Amino acid sequence: MTIFNPAYFLRHISLPTLRQFTDAHPLGPELTIDWEQPQDSLPRLLTEALTVKQDSLSDAELSSQDREDLEHKLHLWQDDLRRAHMMSNELAINEFLAASLPEQNFVGEFADRDTREKALWVLTYHPQIFRDVELHLAFQAKADGKYWKKHRIQASLEIPQERDKLEKFSNEVAKLYEKVGGGKSTHVELSHHASDQSIQLTIYVEGPVTALAHFSENSFKKMTTRIALETALVYQPATGVIESVVKGGAKNHAAVLELFGKHLVGQEIKPEEIEKKRYKLNELRDGMLEPFEDWSSHGIEKIRLRRARFSPKSTTGVAFQIEASPDKDQDDAIKLGLDTLKIHHSFETEYNLDGGSVVVFMSTEPGQKNKSFSFSLYSTGSSTIKNLSSTNQTIALTVLRALNVIDCDEVQA
């Protein structure tokens, strides 16, 4: 994901979508744009109009209320463009398509549009679909992480839509964080994921007081605020699988699931934890990153282990991590470890490979720019594969199966 730059982002939006977004936005009426100007000049004119509005905040004749309203609208504009930027990728676009209805004609609307424009169009005309996908991908990015757990409970449970029940649940969740300085304010969102018919509950809890340094009205200021703590549940009625992202360890996970049963589905639930499948990283330990099959059909040229973390098999000893150059033709982390530590054959007898970063180099035609992507994975079963595009996720899993890191019948990301 490239660094977000509003002016650069707007240059990739065509006239119809640019005007549609501007007219529908709360800031739109504040901007004076001649939409009859040449299309290639409109992003620049829009940026200049925004700069004029930003500069007007220092106008002494502007009332405090008008200044506050304008600041809010400018913030919404910046934040909406940033959100669209973050969703301008293949994975998000495919999720938009899966979440849409045939009559909404996403396929037709997406034709000949840049990924940035597709995301901005969905945000403008289908904000609920945009938000549902946004929340789903945010949860998926945390799956398999430090605060994530998966359980199996009863299937076909009905989750109520009434705000009073949802808010009662979120208020009870907030009490779990009181001992670490959390407040009482909460916000809860319910969203649906079309591909597996799952239901997601995202809860924001008022966190402890935090000091922030920031710039406001061209001056440096310090302020105290309460950062929102996020808790989320994703429930699949068809299977009874429920995933949770909760801070505070296993006890808080169990407490949130208990509250879910008590306040939302109206019955006691008995969660059975589903452990993550582990990666067999020792298959990569000797640096033999060659499969037993020809994977050129997948467009793969070469695999390298850029980063490797080893821990001793015995209870005593020192764990260490080795970093290698990302260059395709340089020694990888295993080779550097063998040379640097004066181990001439392998780490097999003394060390386990606990974590690593794999670089996949794709085949290219002569004269084309080299293409590659990377992902990290750990023997515990955690990985960053879900952060890749859907195409690269498939390639990554193909690589891991070919190297015996996962079994052929496993679906793991």
N, C-alpha and C positions, 0 to 999 in steps of 0.2 A: 504494500500500500504506500503510494507516494505521499509526501508531505502536503497537507491541505493548504491551498492558496485560493481564496475566493475568486480573485480576478482570473486566475488560470482556469479554475473550474468553469466559470461562466463562458469562457471562450469555446468550450466544447458543447454548448447548448444551442440548438437551432432556434430560429425566431419563434415558431408557434409555441414551443414548450417554454421558452424564456418569458414570453409575454403571459402565457397561461399561469405560470408560477408567480410572476410579479403581480398580476391583477388579483389573484386569489389570496395573496399574502397580506397580513395586517399592515405591513409597511408600504404596500403598493400605493394606496392613496396619497402617501406623503411624497412620492417620487414623481418628478415631471420628466417623462421620456417621450420623444418623438419617434414612434414606432415606424414611421415611414422612411426613416433614414436607412442607408444601405445596411444589409444584415451583418456584414463583418465589422461594422462600427458600433453596433448596439451593445455588445458586452462592455466596451470601453465607456460608452455614454452612461450605461447603468452604474458602472463602478464610480464614475465621476459624480453622478447624482447621489450615490451613497456617501461619498466623501464630503459632499456639501452638507448632507444631513448630519453626519458625524461632527463636522466643524460647528454646526449650529447649536450644539449642546452647550458651547461656551458663551452663547449670546446672553447678555445680562438681562435683556427684556423678556426672556423666556421664563414663564412661571415654573415653580418647583414641580407642580403636577404635570405640566406639559413636558418638562424635561424628563421626568420619571417615565411617562408614557412613551416618549420617543426612545429613551434608552432601552426600554423593554422590547419595543418593536425591532430596534437594531439588533438586540441580542437574539431575538427569535430568527431574524434573517440569517445571521451568522451561524446559529446553531442548526437551522434547517439545512443550509448548504453543507455544513460539516457532516450531518447525518446522511445526506444523500451521497456525499463523497465516500463515507465509510461503507455504504452499501453498493458502491459502483464496482462490483466484481461478479464473476461468473456464478459463484455459489449463491449469492443473494438473488441474482436475476432468475436462476432456476427455481429458487424458492418462491419468488413472486409468481412465476408461471404456475407452479403447483398449487398455490393458494387462490388463484383466480378462478372465476366461473367462465364457462364458454361465452356467455353473452357479454362479458366485459371485454372480450377481444384483445387480451394482452398480446397475443402473438402478432396480430395485425399492427397494433400500436408500437410494438418493439421493432418492427421492420425498419431497417436503415437508420436506427438511432444508436448513438454512442452509449456505452454502459452508464456513463454519468447522466445522460439525458433520460435513459430508461428509469433509473432510480428516482430522479427528480419528478418525472411524470407520475410515477406511482405515489410519491409523497403528496403531490398536488391533488390528484383525483381520487386516490384510494388510500387515504391516510391510515385507516384501520388495518388494511392488509400490510402496509408498510410497517406499522408498529408491531403487528403480530410476528412478522418475519424478523424484524429487528430484535425483538425480545427472544425469539427462538434461537437465532444465531449467537446472541450474547450468552445464552445458557449453554449452547453447544461448545463454545470456546472455553467454558469452565468445566465441562464434563471431563472426568478422569483426573481432575485436579485435586488440590489439597483439601478443598472444602466440599467435595462431591461424593455422594454415596448413591447406590442403587439398591432398592428393595423390591420384593414382590408382596403385594397385598391382595385383597379380594378384587376380582374383576367386576366390570359393569356397574361401578358405583356412580351415582348421580351427583354431580357437583352443582350446587345452586348458583344462580346468576344474580340473586338479590344482593344489593349493595350492603344492606344491614348485616347479613350473614358474613359476607366477605370482610367487612370492616371489623366485625367482632373477632373473626379469626386473626386478622392482622394485628389488632390491639393486644390479643393474647400472646402473639409471637413477640411483640415489642417488649413484653415483660421479661422475656428471657435475657434481654440485653441491659436491663436496668442495673445489674450488678457491675457492669463495665462502663457505666456512665451514660447509657442510652436514655433518650427522652421518651415521651408518650406519643408523639405525633407519628402517624403512619400513612402510607399510600399503597393501595393494592390494585394490580391490573390483572385481568383475566384474558387470556388469549388462546387461540386455537391453531394447531398445526395440521394442515390439510393432508400431508403425505402419509402420516401414521395415525391421524385422528386423535392425537394427544391433546391434552388440555394443560396449559401452563398458568401457574399463579406466581406472579412476581410481587414481592412485598418490599417496600422501602421503609426502613425504620430510622427514626431520628437518632443519629449517633452521638457520641460524646463530643464535648466542646473541643474544637480544633482551631488553632491559630493559622491564618493564611496571610501571605504577603501578596499584594496585587497592585496593578495600576488602575486608577480611576480618574477620569477627566485630566489626563496627562500628568498626574502626580502619583507618587509612590505612597501606598497606604498599607497599614496592617489592620486586619479585622479578625474577629472570632466568629466562627460559624459551626454548624453541626452537619457534618458530612452524612449523607444517607447510607445506611448499611443495607445491603441487598441480601434477601433470602428468596429462594425460588423452588417451586415444585413442578415437576412435569409428570402427569399421570396418563397412562395409556389404558382406557377402559377395556379394550379388547383383551389385553394380556394381564392386567393387574400390576404391571411394572410401574414403579414410581421412583423417579430420580429427584434428589434434593441437593441444593447448594446452600449450606448453612455454616456460618462461622461458630466456633466454640466447641468443636469436637463431636464425638459420637453421642454424648448425652443430649446435646442440643438437637442433633438430627432426630433422635428418638422422641424428644419433647415436641418438635414441630409436627412429626407424623401423628403423635397422640392428639395434638390440638386439631389437626386436619380431620381426624376421625370424629372427634367430639363436636366440633363447631360447624363442620361443613357437610359431612356425609351422615352424621347422626348415628354412628355405631362405632364400637371398639374395633380397631384394626390390629392385626397381628403381623407386623412386618418381618419378612425373612430376608436377611441381607444377601445380595448377590455379589459375590466377590469378582473383582476384575480379573480377566484372564491375563496371565503374565507373559511378557515377551521373553523368549529364549535367547537372550543377547549373547550368551557364551558361544553361540554358533558363529558370531562375528569376531570372536576373541583373537583368532590366529590371523586375522587380516585377509582371509580367503573370501573376498567379496565377488566370487564368480558362481553363477547358478549352474544347475544341472540341465538347463535348457537354454535355448537361444532366445533372448528377450529383445532382439532387434525388432521383432514384429510389434513391440510396444513402443518403439522409437527411443529406446534407451541405449546410450553409448557406453557409459561407465558409471560405476558407483564408488564413492569414497567415504570413509569414516573420518569426518573432520574433527570430531570431539569424542573422547572416550574417558569414562570414569571407572576406575578399578577399585575394588575393595578386597582385602585379604580374606581367604576362605576360613582361616582360623579366627578365633575371637580376639586376638591381639594383632597389631600391625598398623600400618598407615595406609589410608585410602588416598588416591591421587587422581588428578585429572590431567589429560594431555590435550593440547590444542594444536591443530595443524593448519597449514595454509589452505584457503579455499581453492587455490589454483589446481586445475584438473591434473596437471603433470607433476605436481609436487608429492612428496611422501605423505601418506595419510597418518592418522593418529596412532594406529597400531605399529606401523613401521618406525615412527619416531620413538615410541615407547620402548620397542625392542632394542633400538640402537642406543638411546640415551641411558637406559637402565642396565645395559650390558647383558640383556637376556637374549640369547642367541637362537632359541627355538620358538618358545611360546610362553604365554602366561598361564597355561592350562593347569599346571600343578599347584599354583599358589593363589591365583587371583580370579575373582569373578568380574565380568563386565557388567556393571550396574546401570550404566547410562551411556548414551552416545548421540551424536548428531550425524545424520546420513545426508550426503549430497548426491543427488541424482542428475547426471549430465545427459541431456537429450541429444539425439542425433540431429545434425544440421547439414545442409548442403554447403559445398565450398563457397566461401565468401559471405555466408550468413553469420550473424552474431550468435555466439554460443548461448544456449538456453539451459538453465538448470533451476532446480528448486531443492530445498532442504527441509528436514523435519527432525525433531528430537524425540527420543523414546527412552523409556526406563524399564528395567526388569520388573518393576512392580505392576506394569500394565498401563502406565500413563504415557501419553504422547501428545504431540502437537499436530498430528495428521489431520484432525478435524478443522484446523485453520487453513488448510490448503483448498484450492479449487476442487470441484467435484472430479474433474479429469485427473488432476495430480493425486487426489486421494486414491483413486483406482490404481494408478501407477505405483504409488507407495506400497499399497497392500500387495500388489503383484511382486514387487521387489522382496518384501518380507516373507512371502510364501516361498519364493524361489530360493531364498537363503535359509529356509527352515526356521526362521525366527517365529513364525506363527504356522499353525497347521493349515492345510489346504481347505478344510471345511469351516474355518473360523472367519467370522465377519467382525473385524476389530479395527477401530480407528480412534 
